[in-house]
Amino acid sequence: MEKERILIVDDETPILEMVSQYIHLLGYEASSAKNGQEALTLLKQEPYTILLTDIKMPDMDGLELMKKVKEEFPGLHIIAMTGHGTSYTFTDVVAAGATDYLNKPFSLDELRAKLKRVIQERKLIFDLTQKSIELEKLNEELKRLNQLKSIFISSVSHEIRTPLTVIKEFISLMLEGHGGSLTEEQKEYLGIAHKNILRLTNLIDTLLDFSRIESGKGLQLKFESARLSDVVEEALLTLSPSLEEKRIALENHLDPEIPPVLIDRNRMAEVFINLIHNGIKFTSPGGKITIDTRGLTETRDYLKVVIKDTGMGIAPEDLPRVFDRFYQAQKAQAGITMGTGLGLAITKEIVEKHKGTIHVESRLGSGSSFMFTIPLLGVRTIFQLLIQPMLEAADRDGLSFSMIRVRFWDPKGKKEVELPPDSWEGIRYAIQKMVRSVDTVIPFQNNTIYIFSFIEEKLAQEIGERVQVKLTQGGYIPKGVEVQFKTYSFPQNAANPEDFLKGCRELIKED
C-alpha cells in the first residue's frame, strides 16, 4: 500500500500553509497548489493519493477541478473544503466527485477524522480490488482446469467405449452359443459380466453427456413425433432385470391413447430410465413404482408426468440440491450403491432442452415423486422446439433454412386426405430415406408431413419433387390421392426472421 501523499489546493496562501502544517503534524506528505490548473500539472508529474481542494477559486473553481480529476485520475480520493455561508451543498460536492467535505474553518481534529475515514475507505477499496484480481485469477485457473477435466473425461470415455463395445459383443455371442456350448455355471458368470458391462456402458454415456454439458455445447437433441407408451416400454425393457431382482412392482398408468409427443426419443427414454432407476435404488424390496399423468399444463401443449416410488424419501435439506451435478443425498444409507451423482442432473438438462420443467416432492420415509412435463406434438411446440431455434441458428451462422410441407389431397373432394396408419408409417419411413440424417421429419395429424432442413430454396424444391414422385410411383398412397408439396425458405422467401415466422404460421395451421 503506497504512502499517503496529499495535494492541497487553495487560492489563499494562509489557508495553504495552515493545512500543510496540519497534514505534516498528522504524519503525511503534503504538496500545495494555488489554483486548479497548477494542481492538474502537479498530479500529472507525481502520484498523489488524496486531493484536498477549496471550492471557491478564480478561473477554475473546485467543482470543475474535481470533475477533471475524476476523469483523468479516477482512483484519487477527494475532500472538498467549503466556506460557511456558501451555496454549495454536500450533494453538489459529491456529484462533482468528492468523497467527503470540510467546512472552513476546521480544526486539526476535524481534519484528522476526515482523513482517517477517507484513508480507511481507500485501503478498503485497495484490498477489495486486490482480492478481486486474485479471485479473477483463481476463477480463470478453475475454468482452465475445468476445461481440462471435461476434455479428459470425454477423451477417456471415448477410448474406453471402443474396447468395451467389442467385449460386450463377444460376450453376447458366447451367451448365444456361437462359441460352443456352455455349462450353466459358465452362462451365469458370463451373464454377470454382461450385466456389469452394460452398467459400465451407461456410466460412460453419462460421462460423455456430462462433458458435453460442461464444455458449453449442451446436449444435442433430434426431435421426432413419437408415442409416449412406446418410449416407456423401451425404458422398462432396460430396467426389468433390476425390478425383478429387487422384487419391485412397476405400475404404468399412462393412457396408451395419449396424443403423439414431440421429443428426442432416445433422450426421453433416458429420462424415464434415470428416474425409475433412481426409484429402484432407494426403494426397499417389495416396494412399488408408479408412472402416471397429471393432465396438461395451462397452455395445454405439455403433458405432466409423475414417477412415484415408495422408497425412503429425501430429507428436506437435500431437496433443493437433488438435481445438482455430483450431489448425492442419502449417502449414509447402508446397502445402497451410489452412482456418479450425474443422473438427475442430466435428466433435468434433457427435460429443459425440451422446454419442459421438472421438480421433486418428497418426505423422509414416504417416498418421492418426480414430476416433469413433456411437449405434445402441436403447432406451438413445433415452433418452439424446431422452427424458432433452427431459424435463430440460420440467422446467426448465415445459413439457409427451409421448410417443406407435404400433404395428401383428394382432387375430387377438394380436401386433404387423412391416411390410414399402415400407409402413414410406410410414407414416414420412405421420406426419412430421402432426406439427410440431420434433417427433421415431422408427420402431423395423419395428413401432412413437415421437413425442416438447413438448405436453400432450390434444394428444398428438388427434395419436394423427389418426395412427390417417389410416393406417387412407389405405391405408398391410395389411388386417386395426390401428393402436393410447398417450400418456404429463409432468406430466399423472407428477408428477415420475423417475416419468415409469419409465413410459417400460414403454412402450419392446426385444424
N, C-alpha and C positions, 0 to 999 in steps of 0.2 A: 504494500500500500504506500503510495507516494506521500511525501511530507506536505502539510498544508501550506500553500502559498496563496496569499490573499492580495488581490488588487483593489485599491480604494480609489474611487472616482468622485471628485467634488470640485466645484469651481472656486470654493472658498479655502484659502491656504490654512487658516487656523483650524478648520474642521479636519483637513487632511492631516495636519501634524498631530492633532489630538487623537484621532482614530488610529493613526500609525503607532503612536506610543502605547495606546491600549492593546493593540494587537501584539506588539513586542512584549509587553508585560505578560500577556497570556501565553507566550512561548511560540508564536507563529511568525513566519516570514511575511513582510509587508512591502508592497510597492505602491506608488501613487501616480495618479494621472489627473490633470486639471480639467479635462473635457473628454467627450465621448470619442472623438477621433484619435486622440492620444492613447486612450485606453485600448482601442482596437489595434493600434500599432503595436503596443506592448504585448497584447495577447497573441499576436502573430509571431512575436520574437521569442517569447518564453512561455513555458507551461504554467498555468495557474489553476487552482482547484476551486477557489471561491471569488466571486466578484461582489464587492460592497459598493453600491453606487447611489449617489444622490439622484432625485427625480428632476428637480427644477434646476436646469442648467441652460446656458445660452447655446445657440446653434443647434446642437443635437441634445435633446433632453434625455433623461434617464429611461423613459419608456421606449423611445426609439432605439437607444443603445441596447437595451435588454433584448428587443426583438432581433436586432442584428446579431448579437452574441449567441442567442438561441439557434439562429440559422447556421452560423459558422462554427460555434463551439457548443454543441448540444449537451455535452457532458458536464459543462461548467455550472456550478450552483450559484444562485444569485440572491443577495439580500438587498432590498431597496431601503434607502433612507428617506423618510418623508418629514417635512416640517409640519408643526401644528398649524391648523387652520387652512391647510391646502385642500384642494377639491379632489385629490386622488383618494380612492378607496382601496381596501385590501383586494377587492375583486379586480380593480384596474391593474394593480401591480402583478397579481398572479396571472392574469390574462396575458400580460406582456412577457411573462417567463420567469418571474421571481419565485423563489422557494418560500421566502418569508420577508418581513419588513420590520424596520425600527423607526419609531417616532423620535425626531430630534426635539430637545437634547436628550441623550440617553447616557446611562452610567456604565461603568466598567462591568458591573454585574449583569446588566441587561444585555450588553454585547456578548459577554461570556455565555449566557444562557442561549442566546440566538445561535452563536457559532457552534456551541456544543450540540444543539439539536440538528443543525444543518450537517455538521461533520458526521454525526451518528447516522443520519439518513444517507449521506454519501457512502459511508462504509457499508451500510446495509445493502445499498444498490450494487456496490462493487462486489460484495460477497455473493449476492444473488446472481449477478452477471457471470462471475467465475463458476459458480455451481451450475448455472445454465449451460455454459460452454462445456463443462465436464460431462454433464448429463447428455448433451448433444453428441459428444464424442463416444460415450458409452452406448448411446442409442444406435449410432452408426455401426459400432462394432457388433452390437447384438443383431442388427439387421444383416450384417455380413455373415456372422456365424449361423444365423437362422437360414440364410440362403444356402450356405454350405451344407447345413443339415438336410435341407429339402433335396438338394442335388444328390447328396449321399444316399438318402432313403430311396429316391427314385432310381438311381443307378444300381444300387444293391438289389432292390426289389426286381428290377428287370433282369439282372444277371441270375438271380435265384429262380426266377419264373421258368426259364427255358429248361434247365435240367429237371426241375420239379415236374413239369408237364410230361417230359419223357418218362420219368419214373412212374407217374400216375397211369400213363397209357399202358406201360408194360405190366404193371400190377393188375390192371383191368383185364388185359389179355390172358394173364395167368389164371385169374379167377374165372374167366370164361372157358378155361380148359385148353387154350391154344398152345400151351407149353407142356401138355401132358396131364394125366390125371393127378389129382391132389387128394391127400388124406383130409379128413375133417379138421384135424389139428392145423394142417398147413393152410387150409382155407380160412380158419379162424385168425391165424397170425397175419395172413395177407389182408384179411378184412380190417383188422385193427390198423395195419399200416396204411391202407387205402383211406380209412376214415381220418387218420391224422394228416395225411397229405392234403385231403380236402380242407381241413382246418387251416393248414399252413397256406394253401392257395387263397383262402378267404382273407387271411391275415395280410398276405402280400397285396391283394386287391385293395384292402383297406388302407395300407400304407401308401400305395400309389395314388389313391384318391386324396389322401391327406397331403401328399407332396404337391399335387395339382392345386389344391386349395391354398396351401402355404405360399406357393410361388405366385399367387395372384391370378392364375389362369382360371381357377374355378373349375367346376365340373361341366363338361360339355354334354348337353342333352340332345337327343334325337327324338323329336315329338312324333307321335302317331296316334291314330284313334285305336282304342282297344276296349275289350270287355273287362271290367274290373274283376269279375269272377274268375276269368282265365288267369289273370295276374296273381290272384291269391292262391289259386291251385298250384301254380308254378312254385310259389314260396313254400307251400305246405309239403310239396314233394321233397324239397330240400330239408325240411325240418322234421319230417315224420319219424326218422330214426331217433332223434333226440326226444321227441314227445313220447314215443313208446318206451324209451329207456328209462325215463323218469315217471312213466305212467301218468302223464298229464293229459287231461281231456281238452280237446280244442273244439269249440262250438262256433261255427261260421253262420251268422245270421244275416249275411248280406243277401239282398234280394237279387236273384240271377237276372232279373229284368231291369236292373239299373241301366240307365242310358249310357251310351259309349262315353268314355273319358278321353281326354287329350293329354297324353303322358309320354314320358320316356319309359317304355315298358320294362326294360331291364332295371332301370334305376328305381322305379316304383316297386318292383318285386323286391329289390334290396331294402326298401323302407319296411315292407312287411316282414322280411326275414329278420332284420335287425331288431324290430320292436317285439316280434314274437319270441325270438331267441333271448332277448332281454327278460321277457316274462318267464321263459323256461328256466333261465339261470337262477332267478330269485324266487321261484315257486317250489314249494316242497312237493315230493312225490304224492300223487293222488289229487293234486290241485287242478285248477281249471283256467283256461284262457279263452276269452270270448272276443269275436270280431263282429262289430255291429255298426250301424249308421245312426246319425242323429239329425237326419234331414239335410236341408240345403242351407247355405249361407243367405244373408239378407238379399244379396244380388242375384241369388238363385242360379249361379253359374259354377258353384263349387259344392261338392258333396262332403259332408262332415263324417269322418270315420273314427271309430274309437276301438282301441285294442286294450282290453281289460284283463288283469290277472288277479289271482287270489294269493299272491306272494306276500313277502314280508313287508312291503311298502317302503316308503322313502321318508327319512327324517326331515322335519321342516327346514332345518338349516341346510340340507342338501338340495332341496327342490330348486332354488334359483340357479344351481350350477350343473344340473344333470346333463345339459347339452354342451357344456364346456369341453374343449379338447383335453384329453388325458385325465379328466376328472372322473373319479370312481367313488361312488357312495357305497355304503355298507362294507367298507374294507375289512372290518373286523369279523365279519360273519364266517364262521368255520365251515369248511367243506365246499366253499364256492370258489371256482376257478375264475379269477379276474382276467379280463381281456386287456386290450390296449387302451381303453378309455376313449376310443375314437368312433365307435359305432353310432352312438346317439348324436354326436357332433356332425357326422357325415349324413345321418338321417335328416337332421334339421336343414343342412345345406341342400339336400335333394328336394325336400318339400318347398323350401323357399325359392329354389330355382324354378319350381312350378308356380311361383307367385302365391303359394299357399302359406298356411300358418300351422304351427304345432306347439302344443303345451302339454303339461302333465299335471294330473291331480292325484294325490296320494296321502295316505296316513300310515304311520308305522303299525304293522300288524293287520292292516285292512286292504292290502293290495294296491296296485297302481293302475291308472287309466291314462293312456296316451291318446290324445285327440289331435287329428290333423285333417287338413282339407285337401281335396283332390279336384282338379279342374274337369268339368264336364265338357264334352265336345259341343261347341256352340259358336255363334258369331263373335261374341265378346271375347272368349278365350282364344279363338283363332287370331284375332287382332292383338290381344295382349301377349300371347306367348310366341307367335310366329311373325306376323306381318310387321308390327312395330319394332321388335328387336332386329329383324333382318334388314328393315329399311334404315334403321339407325346405323347399322354396320356398313351398309352400302354407301350411305351418305358420308360417313366418316372416312371410309377407305377408298372412296372414289370408284366404287363398283356399280355394275348394273344389277337391278333386282327385278325379276319378272314373276307374275302370277299367271298361270294358265288355268282357265276354267273349262272343264269337260262336262257336258251334260247330255242327257239322252232324251230325244224328242220324238213325239208322235206327230207326224206331219198331218195326218187326217184329223185327229182330235185337237191339233194345235195346242199341245200341252206337254209338260215334262212327264217323263215316264219313270215310275218307281220300279226298279228292277228286283227280281226275286233274289233271296240270299245266295243261292248257288251260283247264279250269274255274277252277282256282285263280288264274291270272293275271287272268281276267275279273272274278272276285269281288274280288280285291285292288284292281283299278282302280275298280270300282263303289263300293266303300267309301271309297276316297280322295276320290271326288267328293262323298260325302255328309257328310264332316266338314270342319272348318276346316283351313286350311293349317298352323296352329300345332299341330294335334293329331298324335299319333303313332300310326300303324297298324302293327302287327307281326303278320304271318302266322306261324303256328307249327305245324310238323310236318304240314302239309297237311290239318289237320282243325280248327284253331282259329285265330281271329284276335283279337288284343287291341288295344283302342283306349284310349289314355291321354290325358286332357284335363283342363284346369283349369276344370271345370264342376261344378255342383251335381247332386244326385241326380235331381231332376225332369227336367232337360235330358238327363242321361245316359239315363234311361228313354225319353225321346222319340226320341233317336238310335237306341237299340237297336230300338225298334219300327219306325222308318223303315227301318233296315237289314234287318230281318226281312221286311217287306212287299216291299221293292224286290228283294231276292234271290229271294224265293219267286215273285213275279209276273213278274219280268223274265226268267225262263228261264235264270238263272245256275247253277242247281244241278240235278242229275239228278232225275228223277221218283221219288217215294217217299222223298225225303230232306227232313227238317225242318230249319229254321233256328231255333236256340234262342239266347237271349241272357240274360245276367245282369249286373247292375250292382253296383258296390261303391264307395261314396263316403265321402270324408273332408271334414268331420267328421260328416256325417249318419248314417253307419252305424258309425262308430267314434269315440269321443270323444277318443282320443289316438293319436299316430303309432304307438306300439308295438302297440296293438290292431289298427290298420289293416294293419300289415305282417303280423300273424298271419293276418288274414282273406285277404289277398292270397295268402299261401302255400297256403291251402286252394283258391283258385281257379286257381292256376298250378301244375300238377303235371306233371312230365315222366315220360313212360312209360319 
